[in-house]
Amino acid sequence: MGQKIHPVGFRIGITENWRSRWYATKKEFPIFLKQDQEIRAHIRRHYRSAGIPRVEIERTSAAVNVFIHTARPGVLLGRKGANVDKLKESLEKITGNLCHLFVRDIKRPEMEAGLVAEEIAGALEKRAAFRKAIKKAIQTTMQAGALGIKVEASGRLGGAEMSRTEKNRAGRLPLQTLGANIDYGLAVAKTTFGVIGVHV
């Protein structure tokens, strides 16, 4: 039987770093974990259009440091940084602690798996043909200089009665070579027919 493991978790300590970096006692651990989930959910919910593939969280005894990687910092920051204080306040409410925000700009969004997946999901929500959307994303990424890309979309593709999986790939993608720098992204397209999952 195929035992599936999360591609990021599989590579932690080799090519990937932890997304949450802190140490906690047995009592604090579940509280911090829940807060991390809430922080990420809050940012994703309110700043979907900012193109945020990952949020990293560090904790010190005094404060919580949140590193937001974004392709469109302007959307996240707002006019003259108006959104920053608002976001900081809401995060402080979640954690009950002092929060520091660090916005990291992503120079090449087409090389971020999470953003490519979101791009395809967005196209599917706008009723684009799924094959065309996948092909276009693959083309853009390969032109940006990626060595390889694999895209998988599954669900009621094109509104079909039965759900199925469509796979497409280009270049080389050595998934068993742990030293290879492989990025993974997942996005969900909420269409009128139901949910379509996109893996990149």
C-alpha positions in Angstrom: 0.0 0.0 0.0 1.2 3.5 -0.8 2.1 5.4 2.3 1.9 9.1 1.5 4.0 11.6 3.4 3.8 15.3 3.2 6.6 16.5 0.8 7.7 19.4 3.1 7.7 17.2 6.3 9.7 14.6 4.4 12.5 17.1 3.6 12.7 19.0 6.9 16.3 19.2 8.1 17.6 18.4 4.6 16.5 21.1 2.2 13.5 22.5 4.1 13.4 24.4 7.4 10.7 24.2 10.0 7.7 26.6 9.4 7.3 27.1 13.1 10.4 27.6 15.2 9.9 27.6 19.0 10.3 25.4 22.1 7.5 24.7 24.5 6.7 22.7 27.6 4.2 19.9 27.5 1.5 22.2 28.7 2.2 25.1 26.3 2.7 23.0 23.2 -1.0 22.4 22.2 -1.8 26.1 22.9 1.1 27.4 20.7 0.2 24.9 18.0 -3.4 26.0 17.9 -2.3 29.7 17.8 0.1 29.0 14.9 -2.8 27.4 13.0 -5.1 30.4 13.8 -2.4 32.9 12.7 -2.0 31.2 9.3 -5.7 30.8 8.8 -6.3 34.5 9.6 -3.6 35.7 7.2 -4.9 33.4 4.4 -8.5 34.4 4.9 -8.0 38.2 5.0 -5.1 38.5 2.5 -5.9 35.9 -0.1 -5.1 38.3 -2.9 -1.6 39.1 -1.6 -0.1 35.8 -2.9 1.2 34.3 0.3 2.7 30.8 -0.1 4.1 30.5 3.4 4.0 32.0 6.9 6.8 31.3 9.3 6.5 31.8 13.0 9.2 32.2 15.7 8.6 32.7 19.4 10.8 34.2 22.0 9.9 34.6 25.7 8.8 38.2 25.0 7.2 38.2 21.5 5.9 36.3 18.5 7.8 36.9 15.2 5.7 36.3 12.1 7.5 36.2 8.8 5.1 36.6 5.8 6.5 35.6 2.4 4.4 37.5 -0.2 4.5 38.1 -4.0 2.5 41.3 -3.7 3.7 43.2 -0.6 1.7 46.3 -1.7 -1.6 44.4 -1.2 -0.5 43.1 2.2 0.8 46.5 3.5 -1.9 48.7 2.1 -1.6 52.4 1.5 1.4 53.8 3.5 1.4 50.6 5.5 -2.2 51.0 6.8 -2.9 47.3 7.0 0.2 46.5 9.1 -1.1 47.8 12.4 -4.5 46.3 11.8 -2.9 42.9 11.1 -0.5 43.2 14.0 -3.5 44.0 16.4 -5.5 41.0 15.2 -2.5 38.7 15.6 -1.8 40.0 19.1 -5.4 39.3 19.9 -5.0 35.6 18.8 -1.7 35.1 20.6 -2.3 37.3 23.7 1.3 38.4 23.2 3.4 41.1 21.5 3.7 40.4 17.7 6.4 41.5 15.3 5.7 41.4 11.6 8.3 40.8 8.9 7.3 41.0 5.3 9.5 39.1 2.9 9.2 39.9 -0.8 9.1 37.0 -3.3 11.1 38.1 -6.4 10.0 35.3 -8.7 6.4 34.1 -7.9 6.4 31.7 -10.9 9.1 29.7 -9.1 6.9 29.2 -5.9 4.9 26.0 -6.0 2.2 27.4 -3.6 1.6 30.5 -5.8 1.5 28.4 -9.1 -1.1 26.1 -7.5 -3.1 29.2 -6.4 -2.9 30.6 -9.9 -4.3 27.4 -11.4 -7.0 27.2 -8.7 -8.0 30.8 -9.5 -8.3 30.0 -13.2 -10.5 27.0 -12.5 -12.7 29.1 -10.3 -13.1 31.5 -13.2 -14.3 28.5 -15.3 -11.2 28.2 -17.4 -10.5 24.9 -19.2 -8.4 22.9 -16.7 -6.0 21.5 -19.3 -5.3 24.9 -20.7 -4.8 26.4 -17.2 -2.3 23.6 -16.2 -0.4 23.8 -19.5 -0.1 27.6 -19.2 1.2 27.4 -15.6 3.8 24.7 -16.6 5.0 26.8 -19.5 5.4 29.9 -17.4 7.3 28.1 -14.7 9.6 26.3 -17.1 10.3 29.7 -18.9 11.2 31.2 -15.5 14.0 28.7 -15.2 12.7 25.7 -13.3 14.3 22.3 -13.9 11.0 20.5 -13.7 7.4 20.7 -12.6 4.6 18.3 -12.0 0.9 19.4 -11.7 -2.0 17.3 -10.5 -5.6 18.4 -10.4 -8.3 16.2 -9.0 -12.1 16.6 -8.6 -15.0 17.1 -10.9 -12.9 18.4 -13.7 -14.9 20.3 -16.3 -18.1 19.6 -14.3 -17.9 15.8 -15.0 -20.2 13.4 -13.1 -17.3 11.4 -11.8 -14.3 13.0 -10.2 -10.9 12.1 -11.7 -7.3 13.1 -11.7 -5.4 15.0 -14.4 -1.6 14.9 -14.3 0.9 16.8 -16.4 4.6 17.3 -16.1 7.7 18.9 -17.7 11.4 18.6 -17.2 12.9 16.4 -14.5 11.7 16.1 -10.9 13.7 13.7 -8.8 11.3 13.2 -5.9 13.4 10.5 -4.2 16.6 12.6 -4.3 16.3 14.3 -0.9 19.2 16.7 -1.8 17.2 18.1 -4.7 15.6 21.4 -3.9 11.9 20.6 -4.5 9.0 22.9 -3.6 5.5 21.8 -3.0 2.2 23.7 -3.0 -1.4 22.8 -2.6 -4.4 24.9 -3.5 -8.2 24.3 -3.5 -10.5 25.6 -6.2 -14.1 26.0 -5.0 -16.1 25.6 -8.2 -19.9 25.4 -8.6 -19.5 21.6 -9.2 -17.5 21.1 -6.0 -14.0 21.3 -4.8 -11.0 20.7 -7.0 -7.6 20.1 -5.4 -4.4 21.3 -7.2 -1.0 19.9 -6.2 2.2 21.5 -7.7 
